[in-house]
Amino acid sequence: MEWVMMKRAPLGAILQQMGVVTFEQVEEALEFQKREGCKIGEALIRLGYATPQQVAQALAKQFRMPYIDLDSIQIPEEVIAAVPADVAIEHKIVPIQNRDRVITIAITDPLDFETIDNVRFILNKEVECVLATEQAVEAALRDYYGWGGGGEGSELEKMAEEAGEE
């Protein structure tokens, strides 16, 4: 079987095609990115040219992944229960669908293959991914798993920290 690497359009170009930013704004963001050492999407957000949702939607297009607005859906309790709280919190993922041998999770970084592999191994299921904003994933972790709800010393945060230390 022959593997072909697909060339992806730059994120700035995708956001321009979407009508979110101008060429000049992308150029400014590229300079900002070099100065601040951040990703182009973060630069555009910090400069006020794009929202986190617009950047996540553009990333989803760039990586040919579905985008999901976690704030607009209600995830069934049995789907949440399919992923233990410590796994969801440590990996910053939110399960959105669970069927037979496949679980669909919301992630924030389309290149976080380590998380995808870890979740596949831990749950012993195939993993499909959709992209969401970091803010939406964190809000869903708070809502569904109680992450951060108990302040600095909450039990779930302690579990996540301990899991991360191993």
C-alpha positions in Angstrom: 0.0 0.0 0.0 1.3 3.4 -0.9 1.1 6.2 1.7 0.6 9.7 0.3 1.1 12.7 2.4 -1.5 15.3 1.7 -0.2 18.8 1.7 -2.3 21.0 4.0 -3.2 24.6 3.3 -1.8 27.0 5.9 -4.1 27.9 8.7 -3.9 31.6 7.8 -4.9 30.9 4.2 -7.9 28.8 5.4 -9.0 31.7 7.7 -8.7 34.1 4.8 -10.8 31.8 2.6 -13.4 31.8 5.5 -13.4 35.6 5.4 -12.2 35.8 9.0 -8.9 37.6 8.5 -7.1 39.6 5.8 -3.7 38.8 4.3 -2.2 41.8 6.2 -3.6 40.4 9.5 -2.0 37.0 8.8 1.3 38.7 8.0 1.1 40.6 11.3 0.2 37.4 13.2 3.2 35.6 11.6 5.5 38.4 13.0 3.7 38.2 16.4 4.2 34.4 16.3 8.0 34.7 15.8 8.2 37.3 18.6 6.1 35.5 21.1 6.9 31.8 20.2 3.3 30.8 19.8 1.2 29.0 17.1 -0.4 31.1 14.3 -3.9 30.4 15.6 -3.0 31.6 19.1 -1.4 34.7 17.6 -4.5 35.6 15.6 -6.7 35.1 18.7 -4.3 37.2 20.9 -4.3 40.0 18.3 -8.1 39.9 18.3 -8.4 39.0 14.6 -10.1 35.6 15.2 -12.1 33.8 17.9 -11.1 30.4 19.3 -14.1 28.9 17.5 -13.0 30.3 14.2 -9.5 29.0 14.7 -10.8 25.6 15.7 -13.1 25.4 12.7 -10.2 26.3 10.4 -8.0 23.7 12.1 -10.8 21.1 11.5 -10.8 22.1 7.8 -7.0 21.9 7.6 -6.9 18.4 9.1 -10.2 17.2 7.5 -11.8 16.6 10.8 -15.3 17.4 12.1 -15.7 20.4 14.3 -18.0 20.3 17.3 -19.5 23.0 19.4 -19.6 21.2 22.8 -21.7 24.0 24.2 -24.6 23.1 21.9 -24.9 19.4 22.7 -25.9 17.4 25.7 -23.7 14.3 26.1 -25.6 11.2 27.5 -24.5 10.0 30.9 -23.6 6.6 29.6 -21.2 8.1 27.1 -19.5 10.1 29.9 -19.3 7.0 32.0 -17.4 5.2 29.2 -14.3 7.3 29.9 -13.1 7.4 33.6 -12.7 10.9 35.0 -9.0 10.6 35.5 -8.5 9.6 31.8 -10.6 12.4 30.5 -9.0 15.0 32.7 -5.4 13.9 32.2 -5.8 13.8 28.4 -8.2 16.8 28.2 -10.7 14.9 26.1 -14.5 14.7 26.2 -16.3 11.6 24.9 -19.2 12.5 22.7 -20.3 9.2 21.3 -19.8 5.5 22.3 -20.8 2.7 20.0 -19.7 -0.9 20.0 -15.9 -0.8 19.5 -15.5 2.9 18.6 -15.5 5.9 20.9 -15.6 9.5 19.5 -13.8 12.1 21.5 -13.5 15.8 21.3 -9.9 17.0 21.4 -8.2 20.4 21.0 -5.0 19.5 19.1 -5.3 17.5 15.9 -1.7 16.5 16.1 -1.8 15.0 19.6 -1.3 11.4 18.5 0.0 10.4 21.9 -3.3 11.2 23.6 -5.2 9.3 20.9 -3.0 6.3 21.2 -3.2 6.4 25.0 -7.0 6.6 25.0 -7.2 3.8 22.4 -5.0 1.6 24.7 -6.7 2.5 28.0 -10.3 2.0 26.7 -9.4 -0.9 24.3 -11.5 0.8 21.6 -11.0 2.5 18.2 -10.9 6.2 18.6 -12.4 8.8 16.3 -11.7 12.4 16.9 -13.6 15.7 16.5 -12.1 19.1 17.1 -13.3 21.5 19.8 -12.0 24.7 21.4 -9.8 24.4 24.5 -12.3 26.5 26.4 -15.2 24.2 25.4 -13.3 21.1 26.4 -12.4 22.6 29.7 -16.0 23.7 30.3 -17.3 20.2 29.5 -14.7 18.6 31.8 -16.0 20.8 34.6 -19.6 20.2 33.8 -19.5 16.4 33.2 -16.6 15.3 35.5 -16.4 18.1 38.1 -12.9 19.1 37.0 -11.8 22.2 38.7 -15.1 22.5 40.5 -13.7 22.0 44.0 -11.0 24.7 43.7 -7.3 24.1 43.7 -7.3 20.9 45.8 -10.2 19.0 44.3 -10.0 15.2 44.2 -10.2 15.0 40.4 -7.4 17.5 40.0 -5.3 15.5 42.5 -6.0 12.3 40.5 -5.0 14.0 37.3 -1.8 15.4 38.8 -0.9 11.9 40.2 -1.7 10.2 36.9 0.6 12.8 35.1 3.5 12.1 37.5 3.8 8.4 36.6 
